[in-house]
Amino acid sequence: MLMRFKLIMYSCLILGSGQLVYAAENSSLTQRTVAATGHAEVKIPQTIATMTFVISKNDDQAKDAQLMVRQKANNLLDKIKAAHPLSVHTSDVSVAPVMSYKDGVSKVTGYSASYSVEVTTKISEAGKMIDLAIANNVENINSPRFSASNDERAKAQLEAIRLATLRAKLQANTSLSALGLKETGVKQITVTPFNYSPHEPRAMLMRTSAENSPQPTMIEAGDDTISADVNIVVGY
């Protein structure tokens, strides 16, 4: 898959005036250095969606509430697996009493059972997966999480480091050239990678069954931003 890159770069240069003056006055100095920092950001499209589907039921008896949830959950899992998501696993199972409070006295009025399943799929299939879940007794869909794949993020991280390094070296060499000096070699490199997604995409959720909705739920993803800062120290 081709990645589209949007690049944002800046850099800063540290060339101490005291350092230069000392070098001019002391010709026996064996090592003089200049430090520069380059920054780069690479934006890559989000291609993976992770969602949590929840089925819950209430009943007077805990075993009956759990039985209803189990039956619906088993059916949901069969339907989800048949749709071939990237991954699916149970994330939570719970049974708890439902309490009422009156005049400072608590009383058990029933039981609530729930089952949660986490599903990861391609964003292009996420809308269909949401519709499938709603059509199979899912009452709650937690906010979907979107991201690029691990491979895409790893490639973007290397690209950000490469660009930040080139930017830092360019700034150092440009400054030295302006002073009539020449680089003698890189003495030190410090790499600081970052990963973040500044804009959360939104899913347009429509609680309608497949037969009443000719189009699947629309999912509009955003970008992941991968960045890096690289500090280099070069001799001259």
Secondary structure, DSSP 8 states (H G I E B T S, - for coil): ------EEEEEEEE--HHHHHHHHH-TT----EEEEEEEEEEEEE--EEEEEEEEEEEESSHHHHHHHHHHHHHHHHHHHHHT--SEEEEEEEEEEEEEEEETTEEEEEEEEEEEEEEEEEEHHHHHHHHHHHHTTT--EE---EEE--HHHHHHHHHHHHHHHHHHHHHHHHHHHHHTT----EEEEEEEEEEEE--S--EEE-----GGG-SS--EEE--EEEEEEEEEEEEE-
